[in-house]
Amino acid sequence: MSVDTTAVQNGTEQCKLNRIGGLGMMFLLWLLLLISVSVEARENRIEVGAEQFDWQEHDESGKRLVTETGPRILVGFERLSDLASRDSFLSFAVHGYFGNIDYQGYLQHPDGSLTPYSTNTHYWGIAVEPGYNLQFPSSMLSFVPSLSLRAGGEWWLRDLRGIYGYKEYYGVGYVRFEIGVRSKRPSGWFSRLGIKAPFVTREKVAGFYLDGKCGDVDLIPDGNNTVSFTIGYRLSNRAAVSLGYDGYRFSSSPRKQVSCDSQFSGVEIFQPRSEMTLLSLRYSVPL
């Protein structure tokens, strides 16, 4: 999040579109969840893991304003449910995470000047991702190709610590399309390659100070398409270990005016162009 003193950009119509998209995302999400839990389970799994987190923010000239790096711990649950054919099934995955991340960036003052600033950022979050999966087994192949379509939602808190700290609440709705392959054997390799497309992004800034307490501000950075990748190995006891790559890319948000208990009550803030990269190692076992 950054401070700016230029004229505010009107984001009213975009706010309306994001509200409509958000309602549609939530309806689809809960519909898939209701279907997936109401049919017989093929398999339930729990997973634990760790991910290397990287967050960067850049100004309009490309200068890096913020770098956050560090590990996060994650736990998750996945349910696979058969449909009419065992070649098609529903999935429902949920995972949570937390971590204390190193922050290296700047304080941006109302006059536009920058002061280097180092602290820690605490992250807590949860992601929910129901989906439809289709397999294409063939006697001519030693592996099984597959396609999947998922509609996900992710919510996290970015808590910047220190005397100049504040909180950012994020909510993202997205769809993910994946192609995959797995070994026909009970144990063997599997991999998935996907495209993730956010269609609604919300950000709320709270606890922000400019030499005086400022009001909460809602920002709407645009989400861009990203690539995700997973490769793993399923053991003979049905446990699995996997490596994954995922993340987000956000364009800068429209500027919003902020009201503060100080002489700086007329300034505006915005979310700069931001990039999140996640490298994960996970271990899952069936229940």
N, C-alpha and C positions, 0 to 999 in steps of 0.2 A: 504494500500500500504506500502511496506517495502523495505529497502535498503539491498543489499547483495553484497559481494565482491568476491564471487566464480565465476567459469567459466560460461559463458553464454550458455544457452541451445538453440539449434536451433529449432525454431518454424515455419519455412517457410511452411512446408507441412500442418500443422494444420491451419495456416492462410488461405491457399488456400481453404481448406475444409470449413472453417467458412464463407468465402466469398460466396462460392457456396450455402451453407445452408442459408445464409442471403438473397440472391437473391430469392431462392425458397420460403422462409418464406414471403417475401414482396409480391411476386406474388400471393400466396395463400391468404394472408391477404386482398389485394385489390380486388381480385376476389370475395371473400365472401362478402366484403363490397358492391361491385357493385350490386351483386345479392340481398342482403338484403334491399337496399334502392330503388330497382326498382320494388318491388312487394308491394302489399297492406299491410299496417300496421295493425296488430292485436291490438297492444297497444304500446304507447310511455310513458316512465316514466322518471322522474328526481329524483335524490337522493342526500342527504347530509349526512355527517357522520363524525366520528372521528375514528382514529386508533392509538393504542399503538404500537410504532415502537421500535424494538430492533435489533441492529447490533453488531456482535462480530467477531473479527479476532484472529486467533491462529497461533502460529509458529509450526514448525515441531515436536517439543516435546510436543505440546498440551498446552503450556503456553498461557494465554489470553493476547493479545497485545492491543486490543482496545475494549471498550464497549461504545455503543451509545444507549441512551434510551430517549424517550419522545413522546408526542402526535403529530399527524399530522392531518390536516383538509383535507377532501376530498369532491368533488362534482362530479356527474356523470350523464350520460344519457344512457338509454337502449331502443332499438326498437325491437319489436317482429313482425315478418312478416309471414303470413300464406303461406303455399305451397298448393298443390292440396288437401291435407287432413288436417283437423284441428288437427289431431294427430301428425303432423310433422310441424315444423316451423323453420325459421331462426331467429337468434338473433344477434344483434349488440350492444355491450356495450363499452362505453368509459368513463374513469374517470381520473380526475387530482387531485393532492395533493400537499401540501406544509407544512413545519414545521421547527421549530428551535429546534434542538436536542442537548442534553447534551453529550459532548465527554470526555471520560476518557481513556487515553492511554499513549503512550510513543513516544518520538522522538528517532529514530534510527540513530545514527551517522555513518559516513563512516567506522570507525574502528570497528563497531559492537556493541558499548556500547549503553545503553538505559537510557534516562532521562524521568521521569514522566512528563506528559503534559496534561493540562485540558483546554478546550475551548468549543465553540459551532459549530455545523455543520448545515448548512441550506440545506434543501432538496426541490427540485421541480421536479415533474414528471408527466407523462401521460401514460396510458395503454389503448390499443385498443384490443378488443376480439370479433370477429365475430364467430358464431358457428351454428351447425346443431343440432336440438333437436327432439327427438322422444318420444311420450307418449304411454302408454299401458293401456287404460281404460278397466275396467272389471266390469260387474254388480255384481260380487261376492265379490268385494273388496270395502271397504269404503274409499280407497285412490287410487291415480293414480301414478304408477311407471313411471320412465322416464330415458332415457339415453341422453347424450349430448357429442358432440365432438367439441372442440373449438381450434382455432389457434390464438394465441395472440402475441402481441408485446408490450414491455414496455421500456420506455426511461426515465432516471432520471439524475439529476445533484446532486452530493454530494460535497458541497462547505465547506471545512474545513476552519474556520476563524482563525484569529490570525496572529502573525508575521511569523509563520512557516506554514501558511495555503497554500492550493493548491486546485485545482478542479479536480474531477473525473467525467467523462461522461460515463454512462452505457447504453448499449442497449442489450436487451434479447429477443430472439424469442423462443416460446414454444408451445407445444400442451397440452391440458387439456382434460382428459376423466372423466366424472362425471356420477354417478347414483344418482337418487333422488326420493323423494316421496312428494306428496302434498295431502291435503284434497280435496274431491270432492265438498265440500260446497264452496260457494263464499268467506266465511271467514273461516280461519282455519290454521293449522300448515303446514309448508313445511320444507324440509331439503335436502341438497346435500352433497355428499362425492366424492372427486375427487383426481386424480393423475395428477400432473403437471410435464412435462418433457421438460426442456430447450434443444434446439438443436443448438443454436448459442448464443454466449455471447461475447460482445465487451466492452472494457474498455479503455478510453483514459485519461491519467494523464497530466494536464496542470498547468502551474504556479508553478512548483516545484523548490525549492531552496536547494542547498548544499553549503552554504557560497558563493553563486553566482547563477545567473539564469541558469536553466537547460531547455533543449528542451523537447517538448511533447513526450510522450511515449505511444505506443499502447500495451495493455496487453490482454491476452486471458485466463481468468480463466475458468475451466470446470464447467458446470452446472450439478447438480445432481437432481434426482427425489425428489419431495416433495409431501406431503399430504395437501389438502385444505378441509375445512368443513364450511358449512353454515347451520344455523337453524334460522327460522323466523316464524312470524305470519302475515297473511293477514287479515286486518280489513274489516268490512262490507262496508266501503266507498272505498275499493280497495287500500287504503294505506297499506304499509307493513313496519314492523320493523324487523331487523335481526342482528344476531351476526355471525361473521366470523373469520376463522383462515386461514392464508396463509403465504407464505414466499419463500425464496430461500436458497439453499445450494450450495456454490461454492468451488471447490478444488483449490489449489494454482496454479498460472499461471506459465508458463515458464519465466525465467529471461530475462530481456532486458537491454542492456547497455544504459546509459544516458550520453549525452554530456552537460557539464556545463561550465560556465565562471569562473572556479576556478581550484584549484589543484586536485579536486576530479572528474575530467571529465571521469575517467575510471571506475567508479563504476556501479553497476547494481541494478535494482529494480525489484520487483515482487509483485503480489497481494497474501497475505497469504490466507490460508483456511478461508472462511468467511461464516457467517450464518445470515440471515435476518428472523425475525419473526414478523408477523403482527396480532394483535387482533383488530377487527373492530366492530363498532356499526353503523348501517345505517338505514335511514328512507327514504322511497321512496313514491312518489305519481304519479298517472297517469295524463297525460296532456289532 
